[in-house]
Amino acid sequence: MTSFYFNHISVLNRKESLLKKTFWLVLASLMIIFSGFHSVKAGIDIFAPKIESVSPAIAFNDGPIHLTITGSRFNQSAMVKLTRDGFPDIMATDLQITNNTIDCTCDLSDQSDGTWNVSVTNGSIFGKKPKSDILFSALTIEYPAPIITSIFPKDIYFKKASLIEARIWGAHFREGIKVDMVGPDGQTINGVHIKIMEDTQINCNFNVTRQPIGFYKIIVTNDDGKSAVLKNSFQIKEFSPELPVIKPNVRHKVNSVEPQAPSPANPTPEPSPIPDTKQTPRITNNSPDAEKISVSPTADLNLKFKPLFFDVNQFNIRDADLPSLENDLTLLKGNPNFIIAICGYADEQRTPLNNLKLSQKRAETIRDFLIANDITGKIIIFSFGKDNAGGAGLAEAQKQNNRRVDVSLWENQPTKEQVALVKSH
């Protein structure tokens, strides 16, 4: 019994000794860990991030950019921002961090151009104050160069060239922009009355009066000196390619062919002299109102103009009417001091509105033809549609007579009602 008691006491003593040893071992371990913890804290206090370079060094303020920062001692809680005195900071997002590099995204949309600083701040660990580094003037933000995509109008005919109102589309246009047009002779035409509708559209005027025929390039230059060029974007044309070229026995600018000398057996008639304006004009309307016309057409001369006919729903000049146009050109060039009235008509096969538009186009076609062939007098256009046409009904001959243009000469500006009473024959 005594032996059992002493054996039990011995076991308890051994257990107590083991517990004491374990306690002191755990305590020693905790002291070592605690000591190491302070060493780590001390190490973090010593090291701060170091920025060596930033790429890219130049960026445009038209959207987000990817920024790469190289250096050392970047920790996983680092923050990146762009700073500039007097402007809000630009915070970086989507950071990918290693000890030596940081990849991030910075949104530069509409940010002020100029130089910006790049700052990296290692985040707080164990309650210690964050440490930062700044690379001054590391990034230059610039406004992108302008871009030109199109211009309207794209062309104009030489005879009509004057002050044009242009619209230019593209991107990155800014206040203070300069717009120029450079012609085939190298001369520069400065745009005036420039208005920026938005950063994608400019409205301005160009004076192209007496400028040479050919292609022109458009140049836009922002106030920072950056520019864009759109080559061969505008053209001054000699004549409309849709207009027919008359035969070479009439002098005209289109093909510059001199007229052939007339044959003695068949001489070319001289233009009629200016008639006595007191003669009674040829009028198809026999109403009493016809005698009240205060502006008289040159009656005898107007008898020499032939009606110009058109196909159904068409406004192109027919080959069959070229001889009549030759005759008209001769008469008009021989009598340049009168006002030229051009009246367009249509048959009744379309709606009234469409007939007015079609007769207007027919009159414009003849006007453009005359201008392209050196007729420089004042020209006025009247569109009648099917009204006041030369015939009515369903007969094809009558419809053809209604699809026409009449040309007449006037001493003074006539009204639409007055020219409606005079018809070519």
C-alpha positions in Angstrom: 0.0 0.0 0.0 2.8 2.4 0.9 4.6 1.5 -2.3 1.5 2.3 -4.4 1.2 5.7 -2.6 4.7 6.7 -3.3 4.5 5.5 -6.9 1.4 7.7 -7.4 3.1 10.7 -5.9 6.0 10.1 -8.3 3.7 10.1 -11.3 2.1 13.3 -10.2 5.4 15.0 -9.7 6.5 14.0 -13.2 3.3 15.4 -14.7 3.7 18.6 -12.8 7.3 18.9 -14.0 6.1 18.3 -17.6 3.4 20.9 -17.3 5.9 23.4 -16.0 8.3 22.7 -18.8 5.5 23.0 -21.3 4.4 26.3 -19.8 7.9 27.8 -19.9 8.4 26.5 -23.4 5.2 28.2 -24.6 6.1 31.3 -22.8 9.5 31.4 -24.4 8.0 30.9 -27.8 5.6 33.7 -27.3 8.4 36.0 -26.3 10.3 35.1 -29.4 7.3 35.7 -31.6 6.5 39.0 -29.9 10.1 40.0 -30.3 10.0 39.1 -34.0 6.7 41.1 -34.4 8.5 44.2 -33.2 11.4 43.5 -35.5 8.9 43.3 -38.5 7.3 46.5 -37.4 10.7 48.2 -37.2 11.5 46.9 -40.7 8.3 48.4 -42.2 9.0 51.7 -40.5 12.3 51.8 -42.3 11.3 51.0 -45.8 9.1 53.3 -48.0 8.2 52.9 -51.7 10.6 54.2 -54.4 9.4 55.3 -57.9 12.0 55.1 -60.6 10.0 55.6 -63.8 6.4 55.9 -65.2 5.3 54.7 -68.6 3.9 56.2 -70.8 5.3 59.6 -70.1 2.7 61.3 -72.4 -1.0 60.6 -72.7 -4.1 62.1 -74.2 -7.1 63.3 -72.2 -9.6 61.4 -74.2 -10.2 58.4 -72.0 -8.6 55.8 -69.6 -4.9 54.9 -70.0 -2.8 51.9 -68.7 0.0 53.2 -66.5 3.1 51.1 -65.5 5.2 52.3 -62.5 8.6 50.7 -61.9 10.6 51.0 -58.7 11.0 49.0 -55.4 9.4 48.3 -52.1 5.8 48.4 -53.2 3.4 46.6 -50.8 0.1 45.0 -51.6 -1.9 47.8 -50.0 -0.2 50.5 -52.1 -2.3 53.3 -53.6 -1.5 55.3 -56.8 -2.7 58.8 -57.8 -1.9 61.7 -60.1 -1.5 65.1 -58.5 -1.2 68.6 -59.7 -1.4 71.9 -57.8 -4.9 73.4 -58.1 -6.5 70.4 -59.6 -8.3 67.3 -58.0 -6.3 64.2 -57.7 -6.8 61.4 -60.3 -7.0 58.1 -58.4 -5.7 54.9 -60.1 -7.8 51.8 -60.3 -7.3 48.1 -61.1 -3.9 47.9 -59.4 -1.7 44.9 -60.1 1.2 45.1 -57.6 4.5 43.3 -57.2 7.5 44.4 -55.2 9.0 46.2 -58.2 6.1 47.2 -60.5 2.6 48.5 -60.3 0.2 48.3 -63.3 -2.9 50.4 -63.0 -5.6 52.4 -64.9 -6.1 56.2 -64.8 -9.1 57.8 -66.4 -7.9 61.0 -68.1 -11.1 62.0 -69.8 -11.4 65.8 -70.0 -8.6 66.3 -67.5 -6.5 69.5 -67.8 -3.5 69.2 -70.1 -0.1 69.8 -68.6 2.4 68.0 -66.4 1.2 65.8 -63.5 3.0 64.1 -60.6 2.7 60.4 -59.8 2.4 59.4 -56.2 2.7 55.9 -54.7 1.7 55.3 -51.0 2.3 52.1 -49.2 -0.7 51.3 -47.1 -0.8 51.1 -43.3 0.4 47.8 -41.7 0.3 47.1 -37.9 -1.0 50.6 -37.4 2.1 52.3 -38.7 1.8 55.6 -40.7 1.7 55.1 -44.5 4.9 55.9 -46.5 4.8 57.7 -49.9 7.1 58.6 -52.8 6.4 61.2 -55.6 7.9 61.4 -59.0 7.4 65.0 -60.1 6.3 65.9 -63.7 6.2 62.2 -64.5 3.2 62.3 -66.8 2.3 64.9 -69.4 -1.4 65.0 -70.4 -2.1 66.5 -73.8 -5.1 67.2 -75.9 -5.2 64.9 -78.9 -4.6 66.1 -82.4 -7.7 67.0 -84.4 -9.2 64.5 -86.9 -11.1 65.4 -90.1 -13.4 62.9 -91.6 -15.6 64.8 -94.1 -16.7 68.2 -95.4 -19.9 69.5 -97.0 -20.3 70.7 -99.7 -17.7 68.6 -101.5 -17.6 70.6 -104.7 -18.9 73.7 -106.5 -18.9 74.8 -110.1 -16.5 77.5 -111.2 -19.2 79.8 -112.5 -21.0 79.7 -109.1 -18.0 79.9 -106.9 -18.4 82.6 -104.3 -18.7 82.5 -100.5 -19.5 79.0 -99.4 -20.8 77.9 -96.0 -18.8 74.7 -95.1 -19.4 72.1 -92.4 -16.5 70.0 -91.3 -16.8 66.8 -89.3 -14.2 65.0 -87.3 -13.0 64.9 -83.7 -11.0 66.8 -81.1 -11.9 70.3 -82.3 -11.3 73.0 -79.6 -11.8 76.7 -79.1 -9.3 78.8 -81.0 -9.1 76.4 -83.9 -7.9 77.7 -87.3 -9.4 76.3 -90.6 -7.7 76.7 -94.0 -8.3 75.6 -97.6 -5.2 75.1 -99.8 -5.8 75.1 -103.6 -4.0 73.4 -106.5 -1.8 76.6 -106.9 -0.7 76.4 -103.3 -2.6 79.5 -102.2 -4.3 79.4 -98.8 -7.9 80.5 -98.3 -8.5 81.3 -94.6 -11.8 80.1 -93.1 -13.8 82.9 -91.5 -16.7 83.0 -89.0 -15.5 79.8 -87.5 -18.0 78.2 -85.1 -17.4 75.0 -83.1 -20.8 73.3 -82.8 -19.2 70.6 -80.7 -15.8 68.9 -80.6 -16.9 66.9 -83.7 -18.2 69.6 -86.0 -17.0 73.0 -87.3 -19.0 75.5 -89.3 -17.1 78.2 -91.3 -17.1 80.2 -94.5 -14.6 80.2 -97.4 -14.5 82.8 -100.2 -13.7 80.8 -103.3 -14.5 83.5 -105.8 -12.3 83.3 -108.9 -10.2 80.5 -107.3 -8.6 78.0 -109.8 -10.4 74.9 -110.8 -9.1 71.7 -109.1 -8.9 69.9 -105.8 -8.4 71.5 -102.5 -7.2 70.2 -99.1 -8.7 71.2 -95.8 -6.4 71.9 -92.8 -7.6 72.4 -89.2 -5.1 73.5 -86.5 -5.9 73.6 -82.8 -4.5 76.3 -80.5 -1.8 74.0 -79.3 -0.4 73.7 -82.9 -1.6 70.2 -83.6 -3.3 69.9 -87.0 -5.1 67.5 -89.4 -5.3 67.5 -93.2 -7.9 66.0 -95.4 -6.5 66.0 -99.0 -8.6 66.3 -102.1 -11.7 66.9 -100.0 -13.1 69.8 -101.9 -13.3 70.5 -105.6 -14.0 73.5 -107.8 -15.4 72.0 -111.1 -15.3 73.6 -114.5 -18.8 72.3 -115.4 -21.4 69.7 -114.4 -20.6 66.3 -115.8 -24.4 65.7 -116.1 -24.8 68.6 -118.6 -24.2 67.7 -122.2 -21.4 69.4 -124.2 -22.8 71.1 -127.2 -21.4 70.6 -130.7 -18.1 72.4 -131.6 -19.7 74.9 -134.0 -20.6 77.1 -131.0 -17.9 78.8 -128.9 -18.2 77.7 -125.3 -16.0 77.1 -122.3 -16.7 73.5 -121.9 -14.4 72.1 -124.6 -12.8 75.4 -125.8 -13.3 74.5 -129.5 -13.4 77.5 -131.8 -16.4 77.7 -134.1 -15.9 76.7 -137.7 -16.0 79.4 -140.3 -19.4 79.4 -141.9 -19.8 78.2 -145.5 -20.6 80.9 -148.0 -23.4 78.8 -149.3 -24.9 78.4 -145.8 -23.8 81.4 -143.7 -24.6 81.5 -140.0 -27.2 84.2 -139.4 -26.2 87.2 -137.3 -28.0 87.7 -134.0 -31.1 89.8 -134.5 -30.7 93.5 -133.5 -32.4 94.7 -130.3 -36.0 95.2 -131.4 -38.2 98.1 -130.7 -39.6 97.4 -127.3 -42.8 99.2 -128.2 -43.8 96.3 -130.4 -46.6 94.1 -129.2 -45.3 90.9 -127.5 -46.5 87.6 -128.7 -49.0 86.5 -126.1 -51.0 83.3 -126.1 -53.5 84.5 -123.5 -56.0 86.7 -125.3 -57.6 88.0 -122.1 -57.8 91.8 -121.6 -55.3 91.5 -118.7 -52.7 90.7 -121.2 -52.7 94.3 -122.5 -51.9 95.5 -118.9 -48.3 94.1 -118.9 -45.9 96.8 -117.8 -42.8 94.8 -118.5 -42.6 94.0 -122.2 -40.6 91.1 -123.6 -38.4 91.6 -126.6 -41.0 90.2 -128.9 -39.2 89.6 -132.2 -36.2 88.1 -130.4 -38.3 85.8 -128.4 -39.8 84.4 -131.5 -36.4 82.8 -132.3 -36.2 80.7 -129.1 -37.3 77.1 -129.5 -39.0 75.1 -126.7 -36.8 72.5 -125.1 -38.6 69.1 -124.5 -38.0 66.4 -121.9 -38.8 62.7 -121.6 -41.4 61.5 -119.0 -40.2 62.1 -115.4 -36.8 63.2 -116.7 -34.9 66.5 -116.5 -31.8 65.7 -118.6 -31.2 67.5 -121.9 -32.0 65.3 -124.9 -29.7 65.1 -127.8 -32.5 66.2 -130.1 -32.6 69.6 -128.4 -28.9 70.4 -128.7 -29.5 72.3 -132.0 -32.1 74.4 -130.2 -29.6 75.1 -127.4 -27.0 76.2 -130.0 -29.5 78.6 -131.4 -30.3 79.9 -127.9 -26.6 80.4 -127.0 -26.1 82.4 -130.1 -29.1 84.7 -129.4 -28.1 85.1 -125.7 -24.5 86.0 -126.4 -25.5 88.5 -129.0 -27.9 90.2 -126.6 -26.2 90.1 -123.1 -28.1 93.1 -121.6 -31.4 91.4 -121.1 -32.8 89.4 -118.2 -33.2 85.7 -119.1 -36.4 84.0 -117.9 -36.4 80.2 -117.8 -39.8 78.6 -117.3 -40.2 74.9 -116.5 -43.4 72.8 -117.1 -44.6 69.2 -116.6 -47.5 67.1 -117.7 -50.3 66.0 -115.5 -49.1 62.4 -114.8 -47.7 63.2 -111.3 -49.0 64.9 -108.2 -49.0 68.7 -108.2 -46.1 68.9 -105.8 -44.0 66.4 -107.7 -44.8 68.3 -111.0 -43.6 71.5 -109.4 -40.3 69.9 -108.3 -39.8 68.3 -111.7 -40.4 71.5 -113.6 -38.0 73.3 -111.3 -35.3 70.7 -112.0 -35.8 71.1 -115.7 -35.5 74.8 -115.5 -32.3 74.5 -113.4 -30.8 72.1 -115.9 -31.1 74.7 -118.7 -29.8 77.4 -116.4 -26.7 75.3 -115.5 -26.1 74.6 -119.1 -26.2 78.3 -120.0 -23.8 79.2 -117.2 -21.4 76.4 -118.2 -21.3 77.9 -121.7 -20.4 81.5 -120.7 -23.8 83.0 -120.4 -23.2 85.7 -117.8 -26.4 87.7 -117.8 -29.0 87.6 -115.0 -31.1 84.4 -115.1 -34.4 83.9 -113.2 -36.3 80.6 -113.0 -40.0 79.9 -112.7 -41.6 76.6 -112.0 -45.2 76.0 -113.2 -45.7 72.3 -112.9 -48.6 71.4 -115.1 -50.1 74.9 -114.8 -50.0 77.1 -117.8 -48.8 74.2 -119.9 -49.3 74.3 -123.6 -52.0 71.6 -123.8 -54.3 69.4 -121.7 -55.8 66.0 -122.0 -54.5 62.5 -122.5 -53.1 62.8 -126.0 -49.3 61.9 -125.9 -48.5 64.8 -128.3 -50.1 67.2 -125.8 -48.3 65.7 -122.8 -45.0 66.0 -124.7 -45.7 69.6 -125.3 -46.2 70.1 -121.6 -42.9 68.5 -120.7 -40.8 71.5 -121.7 -38.8 74.6 -120.8 -39.3 78.0 -122.4 -36.6 80.7 -122.6 -37.4 84.4 -123.0 -35.6 87.8 -122.7 -36.9 90.8 -120.7 -35.8 94.4 -120.4 -36.8 94.5 -116.7 -37.5 92.0 -113.9 -40.8 90.2 -114.9 -43.2 88.5 -112.5 -44.3 84.9 -112.7 -47.7 86.0 -114.1 -46.1 88.0 -116.8 -43.7 85.3 -118.1 -46.6 82.8 -118.0 -48.2 84.8 -120.9 -45.2 84.4 -123.2 -44.4 81.1 -124.9 -41.5 80.0 -127.0 -42.3 78.9 -130.6 
